[in-house]
């Protein structure tokens, strides 16, 4: 979480990245990148990146930078009622 908004995370052996929906289709063309379907529903603007391609600081930094850039303008997720 960055600024109370989902940004990046780790799920099993992959990184979850929240990115600009306008860059979503382009990002899916990158090696190791797949749509996020955590709940069985594809969420445009969220992708998984396989750990195998996160083998250099440059590669990790690329995905984190995409997430941080979008975080500046992303709307916060709706809070669940307790």
C-alpha positions, -999 to 999 in steps of 0.1 A, spaced: 0 0 0 12 35 -9 -9 65 1 -36 41 13 -39 27 -22 -30 -8 -35 4 -5 -53 24 -37 -54 24 -70 -35 36 -106 -35 13 -136 -41 29 -170 -42 58 -167 -66 47 -136 -85 44 -99 -80 11 -81 -82 13 -47 -98 -14 -20 -100 -7 1 -131 -23 26 -154 -52 9 -172 -40 27 -204 -7 7 -202 -24 -26 -193 -24 -41 -228 12 -30 -235 23 -45 -202 8 -79 -210 32 -82 -239 61 -82 -215 77 -115 -206 62 -131 -175 33 -107 -173 -2 -120 -170 -36 -106 -162 -45 -106 -125 -74 -130 -119 -70 -134 -82 -107 -138 -75 -115 -155 -109 -123 -122 -125 -97 -103 -146 -90 -69 -132 -78 -44 -158 -51 -23 -144 -37 -51 -122 -12 -77 -135 9 -105 -121 46 -106 -130 63 -140 -126 93 -142 -102 115 -157 -130 116 -124 -148 123 -104 -116 158 -116 -116 175 -82 -117 172 -49 -99 164 -33 -132 135 -56 -139 120 -52 -104 125 -14 -106 107 -12 -139 75 -28 -125 77 -9 -92 81 24 -111 50 16 -132 30 11 -100 43 41 -82 37 64 -113 1 53 -114 -3 55 -76 0 93 -78 -33 95 -98 -51 63 -88 -83 64 -68 -82 47 -35 -100 13 -32 -134 13 -17 -132 5 20 -151 -26 31 -178 -19 58 -172 -37 90 
